[in-house]
Amino acid sequence: QRMDFNRTVLVTGGSGFIGSHLVCSLVNRHPDWRIINLDNLDYCCSLRSLESVEDRSNYTFIRGDVCNSRLVKHVFNTENIDVVFHLAAKSHVELSFEAPSSFQRVNVDGTRVLLGAAHQARHRPQVFVYVSTDEVYGAGLDQVFDENSPVRPSNPYAATKAAAEYLVRSYWDQYKVSSVIPRFLTLLQMNKKCTIQGTLPKSRHFLFVSDAVDAFLLVLEKGIVGEIYNVGSSCEIPIMQLARELVRMVGLAFNVRQ
Ligand SMILES: NC(=O)c1ccc[n+]([C@@H]2O[C@H](COP(=O)([O-])OP(=O)(O)OC[C@H]3O[C@@H](n4cnc5c(N)ncnc54)[C@H](O)[C@@H]3O)[C@@H](O)[C@H]2O)c1
């Protein structure tokens, strides 16, 4: 049955907020591609978003940790992966100050394990897309920045994402593991309680998750390997205004912490 598919795509973190949208798009748009989701179902996963694709013949779910090098090597050596979208990460800024070592483990070690397995696989992937974040530019997001702006992470989450970017680039420089890095804008995380952190910039650009997914697919098809691409929009809105509107729309609790 696997022979029927003409591309095999591995999505790590495919059960998360962005990953689940990416997986659903890939499964629906490309019935001729096999989509494998590797995710350890951490507390933040969004399983309901994947219900519509669970029974599809071109979708496979593997529950596992990206830091588990035996498992990851096994996946690369048995599944003939052509494309990797690496999204699995610890991604909550506030938590990264409380438990920085788990961010280091998943975001840095996990990326290294994947790169090593991709590089050593008998069937080497054509493209490794590492999904990064604009957080690597630091807190001063009121300034205009581009792909060449200095990387100045200002929290452990951003520091681990930046470290992983450098790992990805080093595997490209050394072994020509073909990689592309979209850095995209942070979207509002919808927790039960909506908290505005005092350190955030006053206003930010926001992006629909479906536009982020379209951008990743564009990067896959048109991206030049070894390059970094900023993905953003011109939709800038004050954070307070956005939060108030969302709170009004969905009836969440509102909590301002300075
Ligand atoms: N959401 C945003 O606003 C945003 C903005 C910029 C960049 N990003 C990046 O995009 C990616 C996806 O973000 P998201 O918002 O969907 O995150 P998320 O927290 O919703 O999802 C992360 C997923 O990774 C999985 N995961 C965590 N640790 C794992 C491990 N050790 N092994 C396997 N799977 C593991 C989780 O179970 C979860 O399903 C992340 O790399 C993040 O840094 C997100």
The ligand as an ORCA input file, in Angstrom:
! r2SCAN-3c Opt
* xyz 0 1
  N       1.710     29.214     18.028
  C       2.445     30.252     17.716
  O       2.005     31.370     17.854
  C       3.825     30.074     17.154
  C       4.487     31.202     16.667
  C       5.764     31.074     16.141
  C       6.350     29.818     16.091
  N       5.695     28.735     16.574
  C       6.362     27.434     16.476
  O       5.501     26.580     15.743
  C       5.591     25.271     16.243
  C       4.219     24.765     16.603
  O       3.624     25.658     17.534
  P       2.203     25.343     18.176
  O       1.628     26.631     18.618
  O       1.403     24.469     17.285
  O       2.654     24.549     19.484
  P       1.796     23.573     20.399
  O       2.375     23.730     21.758
  O       0.331     23.758     20.198
  O       2.152     22.134     19.821
  C       3.377     21.502     20.018
  C       3.168     20.020     19.748
  O       4.448     19.378     19.942
  C       4.219     18.187     20.677
  N       5.443     17.872     21.417
  C       5.970     18.544     22.480
  N       7.070     17.916     22.906
  C       7.265     16.840     22.089
  C       8.221     15.809     22.035
  N       9.227     15.756     22.914
  N       8.103     14.861     21.078
  C       7.068     14.909     20.184
  N       6.129     15.853     20.201
  C       6.220     16.803     21.142
  C       3.044     18.503     21.599
  O       2.391     17.323     22.042
  C       2.168     19.359     20.696
  O       1.261     18.555     19.977
  C       6.559     25.315     17.423
  O       7.819     24.872     16.969
  C       6.600     26.776     17.807
  O       7.858     27.107     18.346
  C       4.449     28.839     17.097
*
